[in-house]
Amino acid sequence: MYRGERSIKPFVIGRKNWLFANTPRGASASATIYSIVETAKENGLNPFSYLQYLFERLPNLDIQDQNALDELLPWSATLPPACRVNNI
């Protein structure tokens, strides 16, 4: 099985659960969160720790700083070690 197929397997297995999104906005929000979680996994991050870090930092983000968002991306070297899988 290819890496791409493995990464979507949990989504395919649980696809009936996605029927409960009820609205296009709900489905969009679910897809966004799923994308963030899977991208975090692919970049060696603990999804829970990474999401917690994002939820703590995003409300205070200076949107005028063009590099601020880049520092929060899953492949950023500036992420704290607590977000990484091997440092839990």
Wavefront OBJ file of the C-alpha trace (Angstrom):
o trace
v 0.000 0.000 0.000
v 1.318 3.422 -0.887
v 1.954 6.131 1.680
v -0.828 8.332 0.262
v -3.336 5.507 0.435
v -2.366 4.748 4.034
v -2.820 8.369 5.061
v -6.431 8.487 3.846
v -7.406 5.012 5.073
v -8.787 6.265 8.443
v -10.858 8.829 6.580
v -12.283 6.223 4.198
v -13.078 3.782 6.998
v -14.921 6.451 8.983
v -16.595 8.216 6.064
v -20.110 7.489 7.324
v -19.292 9.618 10.368
v -18.763 12.560 8.030
v -22.446 12.437 7.076
v -23.128 14.226 10.345
v -21.431 17.421 9.151
v -24.984 18.590 8.228
v -23.913 21.748 6.395
v -21.322 22.717 3.786
v -19.606 24.886 6.402
v -19.451 21.941 8.796
v -18.009 19.729 6.090
v -15.456 22.402 5.203
v -14.424 22.787 8.844
v -14.068 19.004 9.207
v -11.956 18.800 6.051
v -9.736 21.630 7.260
v -9.111 20.028 10.640
v -8.508 16.631 9.027
v -5.983 18.208 6.659
v -4.141 19.914 9.522
v -3.994 16.688 11.551
v -2.739 14.567 8.657
v -0.159 17.169 7.632
v 1.061 17.310 11.232
v 1.460 13.522 11.289
v 3.397 13.553 8.017
v 5.762 16.148 9.467
v 6.510 14.136 12.608
v 4.279 16.113 14.953
v 1.927 14.947 17.664
v -1.429 16.215 16.322
v -2.887 16.914 19.773
v 0.145 18.892 20.949
v 0.356 20.741 17.641
v -3.334 21.713 17.674
v -3.041 22.830 21.293
v -0.045 24.982 20.328
v -1.971 26.470 17.383
v -5.050 27.227 19.494
v -2.874 29.005 22.044
v -0.906 31.037 19.499
v -3.427 31.887 16.763
v -5.670 34.228 18.807
v -2.666 36.458 19.557
v -1.093 36.288 16.097
v 0.047 39.593 14.633
v -1.438 39.405 11.137
v 0.734 42.328 10.042
v 3.833 40.147 10.542
v 4.203 38.201 7.303
v 6.441 35.572 8.924
v 4.179 34.923 11.899
v 1.992 32.372 10.116
v 5.002 30.674 8.503
v 6.372 29.965 11.979
v 3.225 27.969 12.818
v 3.280 25.685 9.776
v 3.885 21.975 10.493
v 7.289 21.981 8.761
v 8.574 25.059 10.598
v 11.832 24.604 12.464
v 10.607 27.113 15.066
v 7.913 24.824 16.496
v 8.582 23.836 20.112
v 10.007 20.357 20.759
v 6.831 19.448 22.697
v 4.959 19.335 19.378
v 7.284 16.698 17.929
v 6.491 12.989 18.254
v 9.967 11.955 19.420
v 9.998 14.553 22.220
v 6.801 13.602 24.017
l 1 2 3 4 5 6 7 8 9 10 11 12 13 14 15 16 17 18 19 20 21 22 23 24 25 26 27 28 29 30 31 32 33 34 35 36 37 38 39 40 41 42 43 44 45 46 47 48 49 50 51 52 53 54 55 56 57 58 59 60 61 62 63 64 65 66 67 68 69 70 71 72 73 74 75 76 77 78 79 80 81 82 83 84 85 86 87 88
